[in-house]
Amino acid sequence: MKRVLWACVLNGFAWVWCSYVLAALDKPQIAESLSQVALAEIIVPVAVYAGKSAIENLSKNNHWPDKAATDSSSEPGEPSDGG
């Protein structure tokens, strides 16, 4: 999934870069449309997905104070110190 994510980000940046080339070639309307499509359809959704994924990983891997501490190595009813 990370390869697809990076491919989308690089494609979006390439589209924006191409819009600057078109603007330099005196085609501002096409350049503006291309930039808007690239930002709206590629870069923003990928950034939102990356942010959501980062928050999920933080939540999953962090030991929150209100989260019950669970130890998968101990049996139910057995002390956690192994004693």
BELQUIKA-V999310 format. One record per run of one state. SS is the DSSP state (H for helix, E for strand, C for the rest). FROM is the first residue (numbers start at 1). LEN is the number of residues. If there is no record, write none. Layout:
SS/FROM/LEN + SS/FROM/LEN
This chain:
C/1/1 + H/2/23 + C/25/3 + H/28/34 + C/62/22
